[in-house]
Amino acid sequence: MDLELTGKKAIVTGGSRGIGKQIARILAQEGVDVVIAARDPERLEATAKEITAETSRNIVPLTVDTSDDDSVKVMVKKAAEALGGVDILINGAATVGGIAPPPKLAEITKDAVWADINVKVMGYLRTAQAAAPYMIAQGWGRIVNISGMAARQSGNTIGSMRNVSVAALTKNLADELGEHGINVTVVHPGGTVTERTTPEGLANMAKSNTIHRAVDASDIANVVVFLASPKSVAITGDTIAAGGGVGKAIHY
């Protein structure tokens, strides 16, 4: 299937590693020029060189702190200048989770809650605010927000709060921007194999879903890239779970 993405221009936040890196790679394989944005300039440079060498597309590394209004505005402006516009925004920058057990009620602090939400939820909002005018001006665009399965299950209070908030943000953006030809969706990865995954983690992932194999970052990226394409026109304001069938709840 031709996803009709050749020549499009994308921003991927959190694009230097993990799911974001794979999204940038597959977008580039489909003919998209990509700005990858994250905090670590060295990792960004290395990732940009790697994907450019593989795909011959224009991969531009830009540093950004999505918890800061000015940093986001500057990054999006530089991205539009470097690429010649913005067609696609993939929001993926977030505080890395799953390294330590989530805090219990008595351990949760307002600083921890705000730090997490400010980077992810507010960061997604900031970046969408900065990128949307470019899409509105041309009458077409795609925004895909990477959230997570904590939106659909308990066990991580802060994680559930932030991921449910991303879903709410997504629907509101979709309703407002739809008349401008802009679709907005959210993807909930489950346990996903990335550079950080241990052999034990890999085995546990395969046991926890219904396909009985671990889902890796490129599996998630394939879903996201379809949603970023013109072919996804019928899907907006909604959630795609990409956890390999994890969980028992029925969503309809």
KOLGUFI-378172 format. One record per residue (C-alpha): residue number from 1; residue in one letter; x, y, z. Coordinates in steps of 0.25 Angstrom, whole numbers. Layout:
REM residues N
i = NUM aa = A xx = X yy = Y zz = Z
...
END
This chain:
REM residues 252
i = 1 aa = M xx = 0 yy = 0 zz = 0
i = 2 aa = D xx = 5 yy = 14 zz = -4
i = 3 aa = L xx = 3 yy = 22 zz = 9
i = 4 aa = E xx = 4 yy = 35 zz = 1
i = 5 aa = L xx = 15 yy = 41 zz = 10
i = 6 aa = T xx = 26 yy = 44 zz = 0
i = 7 aa = G xx = 30 yy = 58 zz = 2
i = 8 aa = K xx = 23 yy = 61 zz = 15
i = 9 aa = K xx = 30 yy = 68 zz = 27
i = 10 aa = A xx = 29 yy = 63 zz = 41
i = 11 aa = I xx = 33 yy = 66 zz = 55
i = 12 aa = V xx = 35 yy = 54 zz = 65
i = 13 aa = T xx = 37 yy = 58 zz = 79
i = 14 aa = G xx = 44 yy = 48 zz = 88
i = 15 aa = G xx = 51 yy = 44 zz = 74
i = 16 aa = S xx = 65 yy = 41 zz = 79
i = 17 aa = R xx = 62 yy = 27 zz = 84
i = 18 aa = G xx = 51 yy = 16 zz = 87
i = 19 aa = I xx = 38 yy = 17 zz = 80
i = 20 aa = G xx = 40 yy = 31 zz = 75
i = 21 aa = K xx = 53 yy = 27 zz = 68
i = 22 aa = Q xx = 46 yy = 16 zz = 61
i = 23 aa = I xx = 35 yy = 25 zz = 57
i = 24 aa = A xx = 45 yy = 34 zz = 51
i = 25 aa = R xx = 52 yy = 23 zz = 44
i = 26 aa = I xx = 39 yy = 17 zz = 37
i = 27 aa = L xx = 34 yy = 31 zz = 33
i = 28 aa = A xx = 47 yy = 33 zz = 26
i = 29 aa = Q xx = 46 yy = 20 zz = 20
i = 30 aa = E xx = 33 yy = 25 zz = 14
i = 31 aa = G xx = 39 yy = 37 zz = 8
i = 32 aa = V xx = 37 yy = 47 zz = 20
i = 33 aa = D xx = 47 yy = 58 zz = 24
i = 34 aa = V xx = 47 yy = 58 zz = 39
i = 35 aa = V xx = 51 yy = 67 zz = 51
i = 36 aa = I xx = 55 yy = 58 zz = 63
i = 37 aa = A xx = 54 yy = 66 zz = 76
i = 38 aa = A xx = 58 yy = 63 zz = 90
i = 39 aa = R xx = 67 yy = 68 zz = 101
i = 40 aa = D xx = 80 yy = 60 zz = 98
i = 41 aa = P xx = 88 yy = 67 zz = 87
i = 42 aa = E xx = 98 yy = 56 zz = 85
i = 43 aa = R xx = 88 yy = 45 zz = 84
i = 44 aa = L xx = 80 yy = 53 zz = 75
i = 45 aa = E xx = 92 yy = 55 zz = 66
i = 46 aa = A xx = 95 yy = 40 zz = 66
i = 47 aa = T xx = 81 yy = 36 zz = 63
i = 48 aa = A xx = 80 yy = 47 zz = 51
i = 49 aa = K xx = 92 yy = 42 zz = 45
i = 50 aa = E xx = 88 yy = 27 zz = 46
i = 51 aa = I xx = 74 yy = 29 zz = 40
i = 52 aa = T xx = 80 yy = 38 zz = 29
i = 53 aa = A xx = 90 yy = 28 zz = 25
i = 54 aa = E xx = 79 yy = 17 zz = 24
i = 55 aa = T xx = 68 yy = 25 zz = 17
i = 56 aa = S xx = 75 yy = 37 zz = 10
i = 57 aa = R xx = 64 yy = 46 zz = 15
i = 58 aa = N xx = 66 yy = 59 zz = 22
i = 59 aa = I xx = 67 yy = 56 zz = 37
i = 60 aa = V xx = 69 yy = 69 zz = 46
i = 61 aa = P xx = 72 yy = 68 zz = 60
i = 62 aa = L xx = 67 yy = 79 zz = 69
i = 63 aa = T xx = 68 yy = 80 zz = 84
i = 64 aa = V xx = 55 yy = 83 zz = 92
i = 65 aa = D xx = 50 yy = 83 zz = 106
i = 66 aa = T xx = 35 yy = 81 zz = 105
i = 67 aa = S xx = 32 yy = 86 zz = 119
i = 68 aa = D xx = 36 yy = 100 zz = 114
i = 69 aa = D xx = 28 yy = 108 zz = 106
i = 70 aa = D xx = 39 yy = 116 zz = 99
i = 71 aa = S xx = 47 yy = 104 zz = 96
i = 72 aa = V xx = 35 yy = 97 zz = 89
i = 73 aa = K xx = 32 yy = 110 zz = 81
i = 74 aa = V xx = 47 yy = 111 zz = 76
i = 75 aa = M xx = 48 yy = 97 zz = 73
i = 76 aa = V xx = 35 yy = 97 zz = 64
i = 77 aa = K xx = 39 yy = 110 zz = 57
i = 78 aa = K xx = 53 yy = 104 zz = 54
i = 79 aa = A xx = 47 yy = 91 zz = 49
i = 80 aa = A xx = 37 yy = 98 zz = 40
i = 81 aa = E xx = 49 yy = 106 zz = 34
i = 82 aa = A xx = 58 yy = 94 zz = 33
i = 83 aa = L xx = 47 yy = 85 zz = 26
i = 84 aa = G xx = 39 yy = 96 zz = 19
i = 85 aa = G xx = 27 yy = 94 zz = 27
i = 86 aa = V xx = 20 yy = 84 zz = 36
i = 87 aa = D xx = 10 yy = 73 zz = 32
i = 88 aa = I xx = 11 yy = 63 zz = 43
i = 89 aa = L xx = 14 yy = 64 zz = 58
i = 90 aa = I xx = 17 yy = 52 zz = 66
i = 91 aa = N xx = 16 yy = 55 zz = 81
i = 92 aa = G xx = 25 yy = 45 zz = 88
i = 93 aa = A xx = 34 yy = 53 zz = 98
i = 94 aa = A xx = 31 yy = 48 zz = 112
i = 95 aa = T xx = 38 yy = 44 zz = 125
i = 96 aa = V xx = 43 yy = 30 zz = 124
i = 97 aa = G xx = 34 yy = 20 zz = 132
i = 98 aa = G xx = 35 yy = 6 zz = 137
i = 99 aa = I xx = 49 yy = 7 zz = 143
i = 100 aa = A xx = 44 yy = 7 zz = 157
i = 101 aa = P xx = 31 yy = 3 zz = 163
i = 102 aa = P xx = 21 yy = 14 zz = 163
i = 103 aa = P xx = 19 yy = 21 zz = 176
i = 104 aa = K xx = 8 yy = 18 zz = 186
i = 105 aa = L xx = -2 yy = 28 zz = 190
i = 106 aa = A xx = 6 yy = 33 zz = 202
i = 107 aa = E xx = 18 yy = 34 zz = 194
i = 108 aa = I xx = 12 yy = 43 zz = 183
i = 109 aa = T xx = 16 yy = 57 zz = 183
i = 110 aa = K xx = 10 yy = 69 zz = 175
i = 111 aa = D xx = 24 yy = 72 zz = 170
i = 112 aa = A xx = 25 yy = 58 zz = 164
i = 113 aa = V xx = 11 yy = 59 zz = 158
i = 114 aa = W xx = 13 yy = 72 zz = 152
i = 115 aa = A xx = 27 yy = 69 zz = 146
i = 116 aa = D xx = 21 yy = 57 zz = 139
i = 117 aa = I xx = 9 yy = 64 zz = 134
i = 118 aa = N xx = 17 yy = 76 zz = 130
i = 119 aa = V xx = 26 yy = 69 zz = 121
i = 120 aa = K xx = 16 yy = 59 zz = 114
i = 121 aa = V xx = 2 yy = 65 zz = 115
i = 122 aa = M xx = 5 yy = 80 zz = 115
i = 123 aa = G xx = 17 yy = 77 zz = 106
i = 124 aa = Y xx = 8 yy = 71 zz = 95
i = 125 aa = L xx = -2 yy = 83 zz = 97
i = 126 aa = R xx = 10 yy = 93 zz = 95
i = 127 aa = T xx = 15 yy = 86 zz = 83
i = 128 aa = A xx = 1 yy = 84 zz = 76
i = 129 aa = Q xx = -1 yy = 99 zz = 79
i = 130 aa = A xx = 12 yy = 103 zz = 72
i = 131 aa = A xx = 10 yy = 93 zz = 60
i = 132 aa = A xx = -5 yy = 94 zz = 57
i = 133 aa = P xx = -4 yy = 108 zz = 50
i = 134 aa = Y xx = 5 yy = 102 zz = 39
i = 135 aa = M xx = -5 yy = 91 zz = 37
i = 136 aa = I xx = -17 yy = 100 zz = 37
i = 137 aa = A xx = -11 yy = 109 zz = 27
i = 138 aa = Q xx = -9 yy = 98 zz = 17
i = 139 aa = G xx = -22 yy = 91 zz = 20
i = 140 aa = W xx = -16 yy = 77 zz = 24
i = 141 aa = G xx = -9 yy = 71 zz = 35
i = 142 aa = R xx = -7 yy = 59 zz = 45
i = 143 aa = I xx = -5 yy = 59 zz = 60
i = 144 aa = V xx = -2 yy = 46 zz = 67
i = 145 aa = N xx = 0 yy = 46 zz = 82
i = 146 aa = I xx = 7 yy = 34 zz = 88
i = 147 aa = S xx = 1 yy = 31 zz = 102
i = 148 aa = G xx = 0 yy = 17 zz = 108
i = 149 aa = M xx = -8 yy = 6 zz = 114
i = 150 aa = A xx = -8 yy = 12 zz = 128
i = 151 aa = A xx = -20 yy = 20 zz = 123
i = 152 aa = R xx = -28 yy = 7 zz = 123
i = 153 aa = Q xx = -23 yy = 1 zz = 136
i = 154 aa = S xx = -20 yy = 4 zz = 150
i = 155 aa = G xx = -7 yy = 2 zz = 158
i = 156 aa = N xx = 0 yy = 14 zz = 154
i = 157 aa = T xx = -7 yy = 27 zz = 159
i = 158 aa = I xx = 2 yy = 37 zz = 152
i = 159 aa = G xx = 3 yy = 29 zz = 139
i = 160 aa = S xx = -12 yy = 27 zz = 138
i = 161 aa = M xx = -15 yy = 42 zz = 141
i = 162 aa = R xx = -5 yy = 46 zz = 130
i = 163 aa = N xx = -9 yy = 36 zz = 120
i = 164 aa = V xx = -24 yy = 39 zz = 122
i = 165 aa = S xx = -21 yy = 53 zz = 120
i = 166 aa = V xx = -14 yy = 51 zz = 107
i = 167 aa = A xx = -27 yy = 44 zz = 102
i = 168 aa = A xx = -35 yy = 55 zz = 106
i = 169 aa = L xx = -26 yy = 65 zz = 99
i = 170 aa = T xx = -26 yy = 57 zz = 87
i = 171 aa = K xx = -42 yy = 57 zz = 85
i = 172 aa = N xx = -42 yy = 72 zz = 88
i = 173 aa = L xx = -32 yy = 75 zz = 78
i = 174 aa = A xx = -38 yy = 66 zz = 67
i = 175 aa = D xx = -52 yy = 73 zz = 69
i = 176 aa = E xx = -46 yy = 86 zz = 68
i = 177 aa = L xx = -36 yy = 84 zz = 56
i = 178 aa = G xx = -44 yy = 74 zz = 48
i = 179 aa = E xx = -51 yy = 85 zz = 39
i = 180 aa = H xx = -36 yy = 89 zz = 35
i = 181 aa = G xx = -33 yy = 75 zz = 30
i = 182 aa = I xx = -25 yy = 71 zz = 42
i = 183 aa = N xx = -27 yy = 57 zz = 48
i = 184 aa = V xx = -23 yy = 55 zz = 63
i = 185 aa = T xx = -21 yy = 41 zz = 69
i = 186 aa = V xx = -15 yy = 35 zz = 81
i = 187 aa = V xx = -8 yy = 22 zz = 82
i = 188 aa = H xx = -6 yy = 14 zz = 95
i = 189 aa = P xx = 6 yy = 5 zz = 94
i = 190 aa = G xx = 7 yy = -6 zz = 104
i = 191 aa = G xx = 20 yy = -13 zz = 109
i = 192 aa = T xx = 29 yy = -10 zz = 97
i = 193 aa = V xx = 43 yy = -15 zz = 94
i = 194 aa = T xx = 53 yy = -3 zz = 93
i = 195 aa = E xx = 68 yy = -1 zz = 95
i = 196 aa = R xx = 65 yy = -2 zz = 110
i = 197 aa = T xx = 58 yy = -16 zz = 110
i = 198 aa = T xx = 65 yy = -27 zz = 118
i = 199 aa = P xx = 64 yy = -41 zz = 115
i = 200 aa = E xx = 54 yy = -43 zz = 127
i = 201 aa = G xx = 46 yy = -32 zz = 122
i = 202 aa = L xx = 45 yy = -38 zz = 108
i = 203 aa = A xx = 40 yy = -51 zz = 114
i = 204 aa = N xx = 30 yy = -44 zz = 123
i = 205 aa = M xx = 24 yy = -36 zz = 111
i = 206 aa = A xx = 22 yy = -49 zz = 103
i = 207 aa = K xx = 14 yy = -55 zz = 114
i = 208 aa = S xx = 5 yy = -43 zz = 117
i = 209 aa = N xx = -2 yy = -41 zz = 104
i = 210 aa = T xx = -11 yy = -50 zz = 95
i = 211 aa = I xx = -2 yy = -51 zz = 83
i = 212 aa = H xx = 9 yy = -57 zz = 92
i = 213 aa = R xx = 21 yy = -50 zz = 86
i = 214 aa = A xx = 27 yy = -37 zz = 91
i = 215 aa = V xx = 23 yy = -24 zz = 83
i = 216 aa = D xx = 35 yy = -16 zz = 79
i = 217 aa = A xx = 36 yy = -1 zz = 76
i = 218 aa = S xx = 35 yy = -3 zz = 61
i = 219 aa = D xx = 22 yy = -10 zz = 62
i = 220 aa = I xx = 17 yy = 2 zz = 69
i = 221 aa = A xx = 23 yy = 11 zz = 59
i = 222 aa = N xx = 16 yy = 4 zz = 47
i = 223 aa = V xx = 3 yy = 7 zz = 54
i = 224 aa = V xx = 7 yy = 22 zz = 56
i = 225 aa = V xx = 12 yy = 24 zz = 42
i = 226 aa = F xx = -1 yy = 19 zz = 36
i = 227 aa = L xx = -9 yy = 29 zz = 45
i = 228 aa = A xx = 0 yy = 40 zz = 41
i = 229 aa = S xx = -3 yy = 37 zz = 26
i = 230 aa = P xx = -15 yy = 42 zz = 17
i = 231 aa = K xx = -20 yy = 27 zz = 17
i = 232 aa = S xx = -24 yy = 29 zz = 32
i = 233 aa = V xx = -35 yy = 40 zz = 28
i = 234 aa = A xx = -46 yy = 32 zz = 35
i = 235 aa = I xx = -40 yy = 31 zz = 48
i = 236 aa = T xx = -39 yy = 44 zz = 57
i = 237 aa = G xx = -41 yy = 47 zz = 72
i = 238 aa = D xx = -40 yy = 32 zz = 75
i = 239 aa = T xx = -31 yy = 23 zz = 82
i = 240 aa = I xx = -23 yy = 11 zz = 76
i = 241 aa = A xx = -18 yy = 1 zz = 86
i = 242 aa = A xx = -5 yy = -5 zz = 82
i = 243 aa = G xx = -1 yy = -15 zz = 93
i = 244 aa = G xx = -3 yy = -28 zz = 86
i = 245 aa = G xx = -17 yy = -30 zz = 93
i = 246 aa = V xx = -12 yy = -27 zz = 107
i = 247 aa = G xx = -24 yy = -26 zz = 117
i = 248 aa = K xx = -37 yy = -32 zz = 119
i = 249 aa = A xx = -47 yy = -20 zz = 118
i = 250 aa = I xx = -56 yy = -18 zz = 106
i = 251 aa = H xx = -55 yy = -4 zz = 99
i = 252 aa = Y xx = -66 yy = 0 zz = 90
END
